Amino acid sequence: MARQTKILSISLPVGLTKAMDILSKQTEQTRSELVRSALHEYIMDTAEDRERFLEAYKTTREEKTISMEALRKKYDLV
């Protein structure tokens, strides 16, 4: 059966690595599990923000043209 994961090699600052190792022990997760979880959350948050922004943009475009700052405030995208 084909492998369902891909091995990556990354470089991290020493301080971040130490913090990750501490968290790894506290949560009883491997480094890989922590990185997978953090990356997944980041991607999901970014996707949600993008969707909210596009919806706000479409709605606002139908109403009138406003500045990016006003758009962010109106739809709590700050």
N, C-alpha and C positions, 0 to 999 in steps of 0.2 A: 504494500500500500504506500502511496506517495506521502511524503512528509507534509503535514498541515501547517508548519511554521517555517519561517525564514530566519536564518541567523544573521544578525547585524553586528557590526563592530562600531562603537561610538566612543568619543572622547568626552570626558566630563571634568570640570574643575575639581580639585582635591576636596574642597569644602562641601561641594554638592555630593560627592561620593561618600564622604563621611556621614553626612546627614541621611543619605539613602541607606547606609549600612545600619545606622541607629534605628531608623524607621523599620527597616527590614526585621531587625531583632524584636522590636516592640510589637509588630503586627504578625510576626511569624510568616512572612512572605519572602520569597526570593527576590533578588534584584530584578529579574526578568518580570516577575508578577507586578512589582511596583511600577516599573517603566511601562508595561502594557496598560495597566490601569490608568496611570497618569496621562498617557498619550490618548487613550480612548476618551477620557473625560475632556481633554483639550479639544479633540476633534469634534465631539458631540456639542460642546459649548460653542465652538466656532460655527458649526453648522446651524445651531439654533439662532445665534446672533445674525448670521447671514440671512436666514429665512425671515426673521423679525424685521431686519433692515429692508429687505426687498418688499415685503408686504407694506411696511410703512411708506416706502418710496412710491409704490404703486398708488396707494390711497392718497398720499399727499399730492402726487402729480395730477390726479384727477381733480383735487380741490384747487390748488394754486401752486405756484413755484415759491418755495421758501429756502432759506439757507440750510446748509448741512447742520450747523449748530442748532438751529431751531428744530430741525427734523429729529436730531438725537434727543433733545429735551422732550419734545412732544411724545415720542414713543419710548422714552426711558432707555435709550441706547447709549447713554453716557458711560 
